[in-house]
């Protein structure tokens, strides 16, 4: 896949988060999409706190059914934008949490890099998917986030659990719901 392909919106599929349970199942590894809708933002520290709540029997501060989680830690907002720079973080750091989150209803995750065999298996078993965002382009990515709200763990600063509103956020289907992988390192 050539990098210029990523910049051509004309052949990218526009998808809303609510369509992922149906339309997402038709996506193939390597396809490019423009995703719009509500997406949770959480990194390592927020994942750890979510599992502490879950393991202690407390209610989670988000509904995981058909949820999408973007692995990122945005910088503070500026210039009227919802967030500052907001590029993806390395997904493998969340691999120990991801299979269980998928089994609890998460339909897609967004990040960069390879995923473990356990994550690929969970994606296949639960018909979820993994999207790759373009690393190193956090300032550009932030232009596609129109709203940001802290949902939980404000003490974590940039790693707080947030709810974003995406508008035509450019992504590559890294792993489709059948477990097919777009790029192998």
QUIFEN-V529658 format. One record per residue. N is the residue number from 1. RES is the residue in one letter. NEAR is the number of other ideal C-beta (glycine too) atoms within 12 Angstrom. Layout:
BEGIN
n=N res=RES near=NEAR
n=N res=RES near=NEAR
END
This chain:
BEGIN
n=1 res=X near=19
n=2 res=X near=9
n=3 res=X near=13
n=4 res=X near=9
n=5 res=X near=17
n=6 res=X near=24
n=7 res=X near=17
n=8 res=X near=14
n=9 res=X near=16
n=10 res=X near=10
n=11 res=X near=16
n=12 res=X near=23
n=13 res=X near=26
n=14 res=X near=22
n=15 res=X near=34
n=16 res=X near=25
n=17 res=X near=37
n=18 res=X near=19
n=19 res=X near=22
n=20 res=X near=38
n=21 res=X near=25
n=22 res=X near=16
n=23 res=X near=23
n=24 res=X near=35
n=25 res=X near=22
n=26 res=X near=19
n=27 res=X near=35
n=28 res=X near=22
n=29 res=X near=28
n=30 res=X near=23
n=31 res=X near=31
n=32 res=X near=35
n=33 res=X near=41
n=34 res=X near=28
n=35 res=X near=42
n=36 res=X near=28
n=37 res=X near=33
n=38 res=X near=30
n=39 res=X near=49
n=40 res=X near=42
n=41 res=X near=47
n=42 res=X near=47
n=43 res=X near=36
n=44 res=X near=28
n=45 res=X near=26
n=46 res=X near=40
n=47 res=X near=36
n=48 res=X near=21
n=49 res=X near=28
n=50 res=X near=37
n=51 res=X near=22
n=52 res=X near=17
n=53 res=X near=19
n=54 res=X near=21
n=55 res=X near=13
n=56 res=X near=11
n=57 res=X near=8
n=58 res=X near=13
n=59 res=X near=12
n=60 res=X near=30
n=61 res=X near=24
n=62 res=X near=33
n=63 res=X near=17
n=64 res=X near=29
n=65 res=X near=20
n=66 res=X near=29
n=67 res=X near=35
n=68 res=X near=46
n=69 res=X near=43
n=70 res=X near=48
n=71 res=X near=45
n=72 res=X near=46
n=73 res=X near=31
n=74 res=X near=35
n=75 res=X near=23
n=76 res=X near=17
n=77 res=X near=22
n=78 res=X near=14
n=79 res=X near=13
n=80 res=X near=10
n=81 res=X near=25
n=82 res=X near=30
n=83 res=X near=37
n=84 res=X near=23
n=85 res=X near=27
n=86 res=X near=40
n=87 res=X near=33
n=88 res=X near=40
n=89 res=X near=34
n=90 res=X near=21
n=91 res=X near=37
n=92 res=X near=25
n=93 res=X near=29
n=94 res=X near=39
n=95 res=X near=29
n=96 res=X near=19
n=97 res=X near=36
n=98 res=X near=40
n=99 res=X near=26
n=100 res=X near=23
n=101 res=X near=36
n=102 res=X near=37
n=103 res=X near=22
n=104 res=X near=24
n=105 res=X near=24
n=106 res=X near=41
n=107 res=X near=40
n=108 res=X near=50
n=109 res=X near=49
n=110 res=X near=50
n=111 res=X near=41
n=112 res=X near=32
n=113 res=X near=27
n=114 res=X near=22
n=115 res=X near=41
n=116 res=X near=22
n=117 res=X near=17
n=118 res=X near=22
n=119 res=X near=37
n=120 res=X near=33
n=121 res=X near=20
n=122 res=X near=33
n=123 res=X near=39
n=124 res=X near=25
n=125 res=X near=16
n=126 res=X near=32
n=127 res=X near=26
n=128 res=X near=43
n=129 res=X near=48
n=130 res=X near=49
n=131 res=X near=45
n=132 res=X near=41
n=133 res=X near=43
n=134 res=X near=29
n=135 res=X near=24
n=136 res=X near=14
n=137 res=X near=24
n=138 res=X near=27
n=139 res=X near=20
n=140 res=X near=22
n=141 res=X near=38
n=142 res=X near=34
n=143 res=X near=23
n=144 res=X near=36
n=145 res=X near=39
n=146 res=X near=24
n=147 res=X near=22
n=148 res=X near=32
n=149 res=X near=24
n=150 res=X near=27
n=151 res=X near=26
n=152 res=X near=27
n=153 res=X near=28
n=154 res=X near=17
n=155 res=X near=13
n=156 res=X near=24
n=157 res=X near=17
n=158 res=X near=29
n=159 res=X near=29
n=160 res=X near=30
n=161 res=X near=39
n=162 res=X near=38
n=163 res=X near=31
n=164 res=X near=39
n=165 res=X near=26
n=166 res=X near=41
n=167 res=X near=24
n=168 res=X near=24
n=169 res=X near=43
n=170 res=X near=35
n=171 res=X near=43
n=172 res=X near=36
n=173 res=X near=40
n=174 res=X near=43
n=175 res=X near=43
n=176 res=X near=30
n=177 res=X near=32
n=178 res=X near=22
n=179 res=X near=27
n=180 res=X near=21
n=181 res=X near=27
n=182 res=X near=26
n=183 res=X near=18
n=184 res=X near=13
n=185 res=X near=11
END
